[in-house]
Amino acid sequence: GQIALVISSNENAYALTRAAGAGIPAREPGEDCPLNAAEYRLLQCLLYGRPTDWVRREGKILSVLLDGINEKLYDIFQDSVAEDDGLVEDYIDELKEMVAP
């Protein structure tokens, strides 16, 4: 079946689905997004090739953030989407539908 996830960003709400091309990415996590702000930011960085040095600088632990991303997105993907060395390649396109640059 199709799984829908609603992410609110400011006054806008976007319905995201796993159907290819059906989602409109949100630029930041909203109240309905399962990821917290740091997890969402890390996912953006990993998806779009940005530096992740802010993680340590802000006193966060990369492996803890990755675990949180995997745990919170497991219901959608039925699998881990992140590994210690980056994102699982099979899920990158779907993740980009969910997370804006």
Secondary structure, DSSP 4 states (H G I P E B T S, - for coil): ---EEEEEETTEEEEEESSTT----BSS--TT-SS-HHHHHHHHHHHHT---THHHHTT--HHHHHHHHHHHHHHHHSS--EETTEE-GGGHHHHHHHB--
